[in-house]
Amino acid sequence: WKGYNYSKRIMKNFTRSFLIMIFRFLFRVLSRITVIGWENLARQGGYIVAANHLSTIEVPLIYLLIDRDDLSGLVAKKHQKNAFFRFLVNSFNGIWLNREEADAHALRAARDHLRFGGVLGLSPEGTRSPTGALISAKTGVAFLADQANVPIVPAGVAGTYHAMGKILTLRRPKITVKFGKPFSLPP
């Protein structure tokens, strides 16, 4: 069985690397991306990347910009119904979250991932903004940062709200990502 698990892990790593290569190519060709604050992303150790969420583009973009194999994220279980999203989330070690209740299993998995030195990406709002503006944040980021004793790296993404419409009409949207300085919350 150990050989089977090893082969499965190699295949998953190959799939992940192949998908990253494809998504990086697509982002380079279809958009103009500016990144500010690279120096705020630690190369090791656990932390939370808390990013705004205006469209479906932010998730793969943030994932591609943080060049770490131990990056995961919380993803709403409702997306499991879509075979393509399910494949992507599972390929990138996403943690499925039931947003309809306090999902103790998902929160424990996220906390443990952070405690073992991994990076966790999530949206403080808990969902995409329907208006293109920030909406009220939930307490999940603060809870996980406190439970895992890790810093938070704020990430602001601009230019994605209408980006898909521009891409579909062969216009390259200008997208800016700014990673802020990491900070820790008081106990």
C-alpha positions in Angstrom: 0.0 0.0 0.0 2.9 2.4 0.7 3.9 2.1 -3.0 0.3 3.0 -4.1 0.2 6.1 -1.8 3.6 7.2 -3.1 2.5 6.8 -6.7 -0.7 8.7 -6.0 1.2 11.5 -4.3 3.6 11.8 -7.3 0.6 11.9 -9.7 -1.0 14.6 -7.6 2.2 16.7 -7.6 2.5 16.2 -11.4 -1.1 17.3 -11.9 -0.7 20.3 -9.6 2.6 21.4 -11.4 0.9 21.0 -14.8 -2.1 23.0 -13.7 0.1 25.8 -12.3 2.0 26.0 -15.6 -1.3 26.3 -17.5 -2.8 28.9 -15.2 0.5 31.0 -15.2 0.5 31.0 -19.0 -3.1 32.0 -19.2 -2.7 34.9 -16.7 0.4 36.1 -18.6 -1.4 36.1 -21.9 -4.9 37.2 -20.9 -4.1 39.9 -18.3 -1.6 42.5 -17.1 -0.7 41.8 -13.5 1.2 44.1 -11.1 2.3 42.7 -7.7 3.4 44.9 -4.8 4.8 43.6 -1.5 6.5 40.3 -2.5 8.8 40.8 0.4 5.9 40.3 2.8 5.5 36.6 1.8 7.6 34.4 4.1 9.2 31.4 2.4 8.6 29.2 5.4 6.4 29.0 8.5 2.7 29.2 8.8 0.6 32.3 8.1 -2.8 33.3 6.7 -3.3 35.3 3.5 -6.5 37.3 3.9 -7.6 38.6 0.5 -10.7 40.3 -0.8 -12.9 38.3 -3.1 -14.6 40.1 -6.0 -14.6 37.4 -8.6 -13.4 33.8 -9.3 -10.1 35.1 -10.6 -8.5 36.0 -7.2 -8.3 32.5 -5.9 -6.1 31.0 -8.6 -4.2 34.3 -9.0 -3.2 34.4 -5.3 -2.4 30.7 -5.4 -0.1 31.2 -8.3 1.7 34.2 -6.8 2.5 32.5 -3.5 5.2 30.0 -4.6 4.8 27.4 -1.8 3.8 23.8 -2.1 2.1 24.0 1.3 -0.5 26.6 0.4 -4.1 25.6 1.0 -7.4 27.4 1.3 -10.9 27.2 2.6 -13.5 26.5 -0.2 -17.3 26.4 0.1 -18.6 22.9 -0.1 -21.3 24.0 -2.6 -18.5 24.0 -5.2 -18.1 20.2 -4.9 -21.1 19.9 -7.2 -19.0 21.3 -10.1 -16.7 18.5 -11.3 -14.1 20.9 -12.6 -13.9 23.0 -9.4 -13.8 19.8 -7.3 -10.9 18.6 -9.4 -9.0 21.9 -9.0 -9.6 22.2 -5.3 -8.6 18.6 -4.6 -5.5 19.0 -6.8 -4.5 22.0 -4.7 -5.2 20.5 -1.3 -8.1 22.8 -0.6 -10.1 22.3 2.6 -13.9 22.0 2.0 -16.0 24.2 4.3 -19.7 24.0 5.0 -20.6 27.7 5.3 -24.1 27.0 6.6 -22.8 26.0 10.0 -19.7 26.2 12.2 -17.7 23.5 10.4 -15.5 22.1 13.2 -13.9 19.5 11.0 -12.8 22.2 8.4 -11.6 24.6 11.1 -9.6 21.9 12.8 -8.0 20.9 9.4 -7.2 24.6 8.7 -5.7 25.1 12.2 -3.6 22.0 11.9 -2.4 23.0 8.5 -1.2 26.4 9.9 0.3 24.8 13.0 2.4 22.5 10.8 3.8 25.5 9.0 1.5 25.7 6.0 0.0 28.8 4.4 -3.8 29.2 4.3 -5.5 31.6 1.9 -9.1 32.8 2.6 -11.5 35.6 2.2 -12.4 37.4 5.4 -15.9 38.1 3.9 -16.5 34.4 3.4 -17.9 34.8 -0.1 -17.5 36.9 -3.3 -18.8 40.4 -3.1 -21.9 40.9 -5.2 -21.3 44.6 -5.6 -17.5 44.8 -6.2 -17.0 46.5 -2.9 -15.9 45.1 0.4 -18.6 43.5 2.5 -18.6 42.8 6.2 -15.9 40.3 7.4 -16.6 37.2 9.3 -14.5 36.2 12.4 -12.8 33.1 10.8 -9.5 34.8 10.0 -9.1 36.1 13.6 -10.2 32.8 15.0 -7.7 30.7 13.0 -4.9 33.2 13.5 -5.5 32.9 17.3 -5.9 29.2 17.4 -2.8 28.5 15.3 -0.8 31.4 16.6 0.2 32.6 13.2 0.4 36.1 11.6 -2.0 37.4 8.9 -0.8 38.8 5.6 -3.4 41.1 4.2 -3.8 41.0 0.4 -5.7 43.5 -1.7 -6.7 42.6 -5.3 -8.0 45.3 -7.6 -9.2 45.1 -11.2 -10.8 41.6 -11.1 -14.5 42.5 -10.7 -15.1 43.0 -14.4 -12.0 41.1 -15.6 -13.7 38.0 -17.0 -15.9 40.3 -19.2 -12.8 42.0 -20.5 -11.0 38.7 -21.1 -14.0 37.3 -23.1 -13.9 40.4 -25.3 -10.1 40.0 -25.8 -9.1 43.0 -23.7 -6.4 42.4 -21.1 -7.6 43.6 -17.7 -5.0 45.4 -15.5 -5.0 43.5 -12.2 -3.0 44.7 -9.1 -2.2 42.6 -6.1 -0.7 44.2 -3.0 0.5 42.0 -0.1 0.7 44.0 3.1 3.0 43.6 6.0 2.3 40.5 8.2 0.7 41.3 11.6 -0.3 39.3 14.6 -3.4 39.8 16.7 -3.3 40.2 20.5 -4.4 37.2 22.5 
